[in-house]
Amino acid sequence: MVIAVAVPAAAIPPPGAPACRVFPSNNVWHADISKLPVNARSKAWLSSMNASSTNLHPDFGPSGGFPYGIPYDVVPSSHPKVDISFQYASESDKGPYPFDGNTKIEGGQSAGGDRHAIMIDSGTCTLYELYNARYSSHPTAGSGAIWKLSSNALRPATWTSADAAGLPIFAGLVRLDEVKAGNVDHAIRVTAQQTDTSFIWPARHQAGSANNHNLPPMGARFRLKASYDISHFRSDTQTILRAMKKYGLIVADNGSNWFFQGTAEDGWNTMMLDQLKSVPARAFEAVDESSLMVSASSGAVKSGSQTSTTPPAPKTTPKATSTPKPAPSKSPTHKPSPSPSVTSSAPSPSSSPTRLITAVGKGGSKASIQLWLITGAIAASILALVIFVLRARARAHAD
């Protein structure tokens, strides 16, 4: 079986930053997972997320005339940058950040909730993200993360970001420009109500509710099954569902089950959103993407293809977790003596009758036949000798 790992020629740049790709084309966010094996814990994770009775829910769109979702700003390199005081300073990038009173904040300046703020420097192609962002004379945030969009580098292991999984938020948002272009070329950010106290690559951080491997960890990846028929949907709905088949969903934060995120902007079609809400979560399956990993500290995926003579068996996805691993079992200190092996080949010829008898006792029919052949040969030799002697005496008597 050949598992192809395909990536697009180039990731689609965000509006306002045409020179900036949202991570390299060989980044895990752009990896084709449509042929990867099903994760061994797929059924358990789906059950924990109530997949049998839940549909997808686009967590973006118009709401009372105000677009909800996660906003972002594209700014020039000349935009003033400020230092920010972080609640989780030890896991935040120091900055400074291009953040001011005009920066869009999720839900609005006076909102509660996660209050994400995302900024892209169009000149340096740098992504800045904040959680619980608040602008004042002394700007604050819960946490902050900075990425070079041209790099596959991940955050240090166990570090959060503006996302609970330690991942970039912007890379996983459905954007209106992508849908209009007919090509969402990346995985999509999704939330789960309960997660395990572990994370798997490419996630870097966990915010689990229980040490329970039947709950999805941060970084768990799901895909829409290839068998799910999308032909009856609108073309824009199909664009998003094709992405879910090819690139899938990545668990990036805790929240309502099967809520996936998009940008907060005007223009989302409500008929498309309603169609997405009709897709059952049971049409998804978790995949094992561990075979794509080049390095635990990099978001790059292996290129080319991986060849196997037999279909790969589902494997439990490796977890990066602080849970102690069981110690390997020790080798026994006493090894029993090896039992004598019995082969079907005849024993080597030997002058020892004891070995021949032993061979008859253990070797079976072939050894027995050989013994009879040897015995017969000896008897024939003796008979020939007797005949020779008798003939010799007869000649002597005749002479």
C-alpha positions as a printed NumPy array, in Angstrom:
array([[  0.   ,   0.   ,   0.   ],
       [  1.31 ,   3.473,  -0.859],
       [  0.359,   6.404,   1.339],
       [  0.888,   9.605,  -0.6  ],
       [  1.651,  12.78 ,   1.278],
       [  0.581,  15.603,  -0.989],
       [  0.849,  19.303,  -0.291],
       [ -0.37 ,  22.254,  -2.33 ],
       [  2.067,  24.264,  -4.415],
       [  1.603,  27.264,  -2.141],
       [ -0.651,  28.25 ,   0.717],
       [ -3.105,  31.036,  -0.078],
       [ -1.902,  34.41 ,   1.294],
       [ -4.279,  36.464,   3.415],
       [ -5.834,  39.597,   1.915],
       [ -3.595,  42.59 ,   2.47 ],
       [ -0.429,  40.487,   2.723],
       [  0.116,  39.027,  -0.766],
       [  3.743,  38.147,  -0.095],
       [  2.905,  36.108,   2.997],
       [  1.965,  32.434,   2.83 ],
       [  0.338,  31.03 ,   5.947],
       [  3.232,  28.671,   6.707],
       [  5.189,  26.718,   4.099],
       [  3.403,  24.344,   1.743],
       [  5.003,  21.35 ,   3.517],
       [  3.577,  22.414,   6.882],
       [  1.332,  20.018,   8.782],
       [ -1.623,  22.396,   8.41 ],
       [ -1.458,  21.811,   4.636],
       [ -0.841,  18.037,   4.758],
       [ -3.193,  15.777,   2.836],
       [ -4.489,  13.285,   5.408],
       [ -7.084,  11.611,   3.197],
       [ -5.073,   8.367,   2.927],
       [ -3.742,   8.128,   6.477],
       [ -4.763,   5.178,   8.684],
       [ -7.647,   5.537,  11.116],
       [ -6.518,   6.212,  14.679],
       [ -6.984,   3.27 ,  17.035],
       [ -8.936,   5.523,  19.431],
       [-11.208,   7.015,  16.796],
       [-14.426,   5.423,  18.064],
       [-13.71 ,   6.366,  21.672],
       [-12.92 ,   9.986,  20.803],
       [-16.035,  10.303,  18.648],
       [-18.142,   8.871,  21.459],
       [-16.69 ,  11.318,  23.994],
       [-17.614,  14.187,  21.632],
       [-21.194,  12.895,  21.242],
       [-20.68 ,  12.378,  17.518],
       [-23.708,  10.109,  17.189],
       [-26.097,  12.907,  18.169],
       [-24.222,  16.079,  17.173],
       [-23.774,  17.972,  13.911],
       [-21.042,  20.307,  12.797],
       [-21.426,  23.905,  13.903],
       [-19.688,  26.775,  12.089],
       [-18.633,  29.125,  14.892],
       [-18.701,  32.195,  12.667],
       [-21.084,  34.202,  10.502],
       [-23.592,  37.034,  10.832],
       [-25.212,  37.534,  14.205],
       [-27.712,  40.356,  14.605],
       [-25.954,  42.382,  11.957],
       [-22.559,  41.921,  13.631],
       [-20.159,  39.286,  12.277],
       [-18.983,  36.849,  14.874],
       [-15.97 ,  34.593,  14.665],
       [-12.309,  35.44 ,  15.169],
       [-11.141,  38.724,  13.586],
       [ -7.659,  39.603,  12.382],
       [ -5.766,  42.71 ,  11.284],
       [ -3.085,  43.078,   8.62 ],
       [ -0.678,  45.88 ,   9.487],
       [  2.453,  47.357,   7.842],
       [  5.862,  46.925,   9.415],
       [  5.746,  50.599,  10.377],
       [  2.841,  49.985,  12.755],
       [  3.839,  50.95 ,  16.315],
       [  4.505,  48.017,  18.618],
       [  3.931,  47.867,  22.366],
       [  5.064,  45.734,  25.261],
       [  2.338,  43.671,  26.902],
       [  2.018,  42.331,  30.434],
       [  1.11 ,  38.635,  30.295],
       [ -0.687,  36.516,  32.865],
       [  1.256,  33.479,  31.599],
       [  4.509,  35.291,  30.939],
       [  6.72 ,  32.193,  31.214],
       [  4.984,  30.64 ,  28.181],
       [  4.501,  33.833,  26.159],
       [  6.687,  35.481,  23.549],
       [  7.849,  38.809,  24.916],
       [  7.164,  40.894,  21.8  ],
       [  6.566,  43.808,  21.328],
       [  3.249,  43.42 ,  19.454],
       [  1.556,  45.689,  16.862],
       [ -1.418,  46.126,  19.181],
       [ -3.416,  49.312,  19.81 ],
       [ -6.876,  50.616,  20.59 ],
       [ -8.042,  49.981,  17.009],
       [ -7.001,  46.321,  16.922],
       [ -9.988,  44.015,  16.441],
       [-10.702,  41.835,  19.447],
       [-12.901,  38.748,  19.317],
       [-16.367,  39.774,  20.461],
       [-15.463,  43.478,  20.533],
       [-13.473,  45.691,  22.859],
       [-15.959,  45.313,  25.727],
       [-16.673,  41.592,  25.289],
       [-15.854,  38.763,  27.63 ],
       [-14.792,  35.312,  26.509],
       [-11.454,  34.505,  24.945],
       [-10.877,  37.968,  23.465],
       [ -8.419,  36.781,  20.821],
       [ -6.524,  39.39 ,  18.824],
       [ -4.593,  38.437,  15.679],
       [ -2.206,  40.697,  13.767],
       [ -0.149,  40.001,  10.634],
       [  2.823,  42.186,   9.72 ],
       [  2.592,  42.291,   5.912],
       [  6.213,  43.395,   5.529],
       [  7.94 ,  40.759,   7.666],
       [  5.218,  38.093,   7.343],
       [  5.086,  37.725,  11.097],
       [  1.979,  36.458,  12.872],
       [  1.123,  37.86 ,  16.308],
       [ -1.658,  36.354,  18.436],
       [ -3.027,  37.285,  21.857],
       [ -5.444,  35.626,  24.26 ],
       [ -7.616,  37.747,  26.559],
       [ -6.211,  40.882,  24.958],
       [ -7.011,  44.232,  26.605],
       [ -5.705,  47.555,  25.402],
       [ -5.101,  50.414,  27.806],
       [ -2.206,  52.628,  28.802],
       [ -0.662,  49.353,  30.022],
       [ -1.791,  46.642,  27.566],
       [ -2.395,  43.18 ,  29.031],
       [ -3.159,  39.695,  27.785],
       [ -3.424,  36.207,  29.155],
       [ -0.79 ,  34.888,  26.767],
       [  0.858,  35.757,  23.477],
       [  2.659,  33.979,  20.661],
       [  4.663,  35.099,  17.632],
       [  5.321,  33.04 ,  14.475],
       [  7.345,  33.578,  11.336],
       [  4.934,  32.528,   8.602],
       [  7.846,  31.318,   6.467],
       [  8.979,  28.854,   9.149],
       [  7.865,  25.383,  10.238],
       [  9.139,  25.863,  13.789],
       [  6.75 ,  24.934,  16.598],
       [  6.574,  26.466,  20.039],
       [  8.57 ,  24.86 ,  22.856],
       [  6.92 ,  21.7  ,  24.154],
       [  4.363,  22.366,  26.952],
       [  4.026,  26.059,  25.98 ],
       [  0.588,  27.483,  25.37 ],
       [ -0.123,  30.149,  22.753],
       [ -3.244,  32.227,  22.266],
       [ -4.756,  28.759,  21.826],
       [ -4.925,  26.007,  24.454],
       [ -3.116,  23.598,  22.123],
       [ -0.114,  25.897,  21.668],
       [ -0.946,  26.177,  17.971],
       [ -1.464,  29.231,  15.756],
       [ -5.14 ,  30.194,  15.529],
       [ -5.029,  31.983,  12.178],
       [ -3.742,  28.917,  10.308],
       [ -6.904,  26.984,  11.208],
       [ -9.564,  29.604,  10.461],
       [-11.911,  29.253,   7.499],
       [-11.546,  32.542,   5.594],
       [-14.08 ,  34.112,   3.28 ],
       [-11.478,  34.809,   0.571],
       [-10.541,  31.112,   0.482],
       [-14.143,  29.969,   0.161],
       [-14.793,  32.462,  -2.634],
       [-11.668,  31.197,  -4.409],
       [-12.977,  27.652,  -4.046],
       [ -9.898,  26.411,  -2.171],
       [ -9.544,  26.04 ,   1.589],
       [ -6.034,  24.58 ,   1.568],
       [ -5.504,  23.751,   5.233],
       [ -6.877,  21.949,   8.268],
       [ -9.559,  23.704,  10.301],
       [ -9.557,  24.521,  13.988],
       [-12.23 ,  22.688,  16.045],
       [-13.11 ,  22.531,  19.752],
       [-14.026,  19.664,  22.062],
       [-15.856,  19.96 ,  25.363],
       [-13.588,  17.528,  27.188],
       [ -9.995,  16.672,  26.327],
       [ -7.35 ,  14.381,  27.727],
       [ -4.535,  15.769,  29.857],
       [ -2.086,  15.228,  27.017],
       [ -1.24 ,  16.572,  23.598],
       [ -0.003,  15.032,  20.362],
       [  2.043,  16.493,  17.519],
       [  1.766,  19.188,  16.286],
       [  0.085,  20.501,  19.474],
       [  2.418,  21.735,  22.231],
       [  0.151,  22.166,  25.238],
       [ -2.795,  20.525,  26.966],
       [ -5.749,  21.843,  28.931],
       [ -7.451,  18.543,  29.65 ],
       [-10.24 ,  17.842,  32.079],
       [ -9.172,  14.269,  32.925],
       [ -6.362,  11.779,  32.435],
       [ -8.491,   9.667,  30.14 ],
       [ -7.158,   8.384,  26.824],
       [-10.721,   7.904,  25.594],
       [-10.939,  11.698,  25.395],
       [ -9.258,  13.412,  22.446],
       [ -5.941,  15.105,  23.256],
       [ -5.036,  18.531,  21.982],
       [ -3.821,  18.063,  18.427],
       [ -6.204,  15.19 ,  17.616],
       [ -7.057,  15.255,  13.919],
       [-10.344,  14.218,  12.32 ],
       [-11.333,  13.932,   8.664],
       [-14.676,  13.752,   6.925],
       [-15.005,  10.219,   5.569],
       [-14.398,   9.793,   1.858],
       [-17.701,   7.936,   1.613],
       [-19.738,  10.935,   2.784],
       [-21.611,  12.322,  -0.237],
       [-21.237,  16.098,  -0.615],
       [-22.52 ,  16.381,  -4.195],
       [-25.937,  17.765,  -3.183],
       [-24.496,  20.751,  -1.302],
       [-23.9  ,  24.28 ,  -2.593],
       [-20.509,  24.848,  -4.223],
       [-19.237,  27.011,  -1.344],
       [-20.342,  24.402,   1.187],
       [-18.549,  21.757,  -0.869],
       [-15.361,  23.832,  -0.766],
       [-15.284,  23.623,   3.017],
       [-16.311,  19.95 ,   3.13 ],
       [-13.599,  19.029,   0.604],
       [-11.075,  20.637,   2.931],
       [-12.442,  18.544,   5.779],
       [-11.905,  15.4  ,   3.707],
       [ -8.402,  16.329,   2.563],
       [ -6.974,  18.331,   5.478],
       [ -9.388,  17.6  ,   8.309],
       [-10.06 ,  19.241,  11.654],
       [ -7.526,  19.759,  14.464],
       [ -8.609,  19.915,  18.111],
       [ -7.12 ,  23.222,  19.242],
       [ -9.119,  24.344,  22.272],
       [-11.828,  23.409,  24.717],
       [-15.335,  24.5  ,  23.798],
       [-18.561,  23.086,  22.446],
       [-18.169,  19.795,  20.603],
       [-17.73 ,  20.049,  16.818],
       [-17.684,  23.867,  16.712],
       [-15.196,  24.882,  14.034],
       [-13.874,  28.403,  13.638],
       [-13.747,  30.975,  10.883],
       [-13.004,  34.655,  10.49 ],
       [-15.278,  37.399,  11.761],
       [-16.105,  39.339,   8.601],
       [-19.097,  40.394,   6.558],
       [-20.152,  38.276,   3.607],
       [-20.711,  34.789,   4.978],
       [-23.666,  33.134,   3.251],
       [-26.295,  31.961,   5.746],
       [-27.539,  29.174,   3.435],
       [-24.017,  27.77 ,   3.32 ],
       [-23.744,  27.963,   7.101],
       [-27.088,  26.195,   7.514],
       [-25.955,  23.394,   5.215],
       [-22.781,  22.942,   7.235],
       [-24.918,  22.599,  10.358],
       [-26.628,  19.575,   8.775],
       [-23.434,  17.51 ,   8.495],
       [-23.421,  14.79 ,  11.176],
       [-20.309,  14.453,  13.311],
       [-20.578,  10.663,  12.98 ],
       [-19.41 ,  11.146,   9.365],
       [-15.916,  11.877,  10.722],
       [-13.094,   9.631,  11.849],
       [ -9.863,  10.322,  13.715],
       [ -6.631,   9.7  ,  11.844],
       [ -3.121,   8.785,  12.925],
       [ -0.837,  11.435,  11.456],
       [  2.292,  10.447,  13.41 ],
       [  3.866,   9.037,  10.224],
       [  3.997,  12.563,   8.774],
       [  6.274,  13.954,  11.485],
       [  9.823,  14.866,  10.547],
       [ 10.734,  16.246,  13.978],
       [  8.767,  16.774,  17.186],
       [  9.857,  20.417,  17.187],
       [  8.861,  21.105,  13.587],
       [  5.573,  21.406,  11.754],
       [  7.152,  20.106,   8.544],
       [  5.784,  16.871,   7.086],
       [  7.55 ,  14.171,   5.138],
       [  7.4  ,  14.645,   1.395],
       [  6.975,  12.039,  -1.306],
       [  5.278,   8.785,  -0.355],
       [  5.594,   6.042,   2.203],
       [  5.46 ,   2.497,   0.91 ],
       [  4.187,  -0.522,   2.794],
       [  3.666,  -4.041,   1.496],
       [  0.582,  -4.427,   3.655],
       [ -2.019,  -1.903,   4.784],
       [ -0.825,  -0.272,   8.026],
       [ -2.658,  -1.355,  11.144],
       [ -4.248,   1.459,  13.159],
       [ -1.85 ,   2.659,  15.83 ],
       [ -2.395,   4.529,  19.024],
       [ -1.206,   8.031,  18.363],
       [  1.941,   8.849,  20.364],
       [  1.197,  11.327,  23.121],
       [  3.481,  14.002,  24.449],
       [  2.469,  13.921,  28.063],
       [  3.895,  14.078,  31.538],
       [  2.166,  10.846,  32.541],
       [  4.902,   8.375,  33.541],
       [  5.407,   5.57 ,  31.087],
       [  5.474,   2.02 ,  32.453],
       [  8.989,   0.703,  32.93 ],
       [ 10.055,  -1.866,  30.358],
       [  9.851,  -5.439,  31.573],
       [ 13.163,  -6.932,  32.63 ],
       [ 14.691,  -9.982,  30.981],
       [ 14.515, -13.137,  33.153],
       [ 17.693, -13.795,  35.132],
       [ 17.441, -17.54 ,  34.557],
       [ 17.148, -18.886,  31.051],
       [ 16.166, -22.554,  30.648],
       [ 18.554, -24.723,  28.706],
       [ 17.484, -25.067,  25.105],
       [ 15.668, -28.286,  24.28 ],
       [ 17.43 , -30.51 ,  21.79 ],
       [ 16.068, -29.833,  18.367],
       [ 14.8  , -32.645,  16.233],
       [ 15.268, -32.22 ,  12.515],
       [ 13.886, -34.236,   9.645],
       [ 17.271, -34.647,   8.038],
       [ 19.183, -37.883,   8.571],
       [ 22.053, -37.753,  11.062],
       [ 25.568, -37.635,   9.692],
       [ 27.212, -41.038,   9.217],
       [ 28.952, -42.155,  12.388],
       [ 30.951, -45.17 ,  13.508],
       [ 29.174, -45.058,  16.807],
       [ 26.254, -47.516,  16.96 ],
       [ 25.023, -45.669,  20.02 ],
       [ 24.47 , -42.511,  17.994],
       [ 22.754, -44.555,  15.304],
       [ 20.428, -46.129,  17.826],
       [ 19.76 , -42.738,  19.38 ],
       [ 18.948, -41.395,  15.947],
       [ 16.489, -44.22 ,  15.391],
       [ 14.837, -43.407,  18.701],
       [ 14.537, -39.642,  18.049],
       [ 14.912, -39.168,  14.345],
       [ 12.025, -41.335,  13.182],
       [ 11.653, -43.34 ,   9.978],
       [ 14.481, -41.85 ,   7.938],
       [ 17.082, -42.69 ,  10.572],
       [ 15.644, -46.225,  10.845],
       [ 15.882, -46.754,   7.086],
       [ 19.456, -45.58 ,   7.134],
       [ 20.347, -48.056,   9.902],
       [ 18.84 , -50.927,   7.92 ],
       [ 20.714, -49.835,   4.819],
       [ 24.008, -49.794,   6.704],
       [ 23.295, -53.183,   8.262],
       [ 22.427, -54.634,   4.847],
       [ 25.579, -53.236,   3.329],
       [ 27.68 , -54.855,   6.052],
       [ 25.939, -58.211,   5.544],
       [ 26.462, -57.994,   1.79 ],
       [ 30.136, -57.289,   2.323],
       [ 30.521, -60.31 ,   4.587],
       [ 28.708, -62.518,   2.087],
       [ 30.935, -61.291,  -0.722],
       [ 33.994, -61.991,   1.406],
       [ 32.818, -65.563,   2.178],
       [ 32.188, -66.227,  -1.522],
       [ 35.628, -64.859,  -2.4  ],
       [ 37.321, -67.132,   0.186],
       [ 35.382, -70.226,  -0.984],
       [ 36.284, -69.553,  -4.61 ],
       [ 39.916, -69.043,  -3.673],
       [ 40.014, -72.403,  -1.84 ],
       [ 38.309, -74.093,  -4.774],
       [ 40.99 , -72.83 ,  -7.171],
       [ 43.723, -73.927,  -4.799],
       [ 42.232, -77.422,  -4.538],
       [ 41.948, -77.664,  -8.337],
       [ 45.577, -76.734,  -8.73 ]])
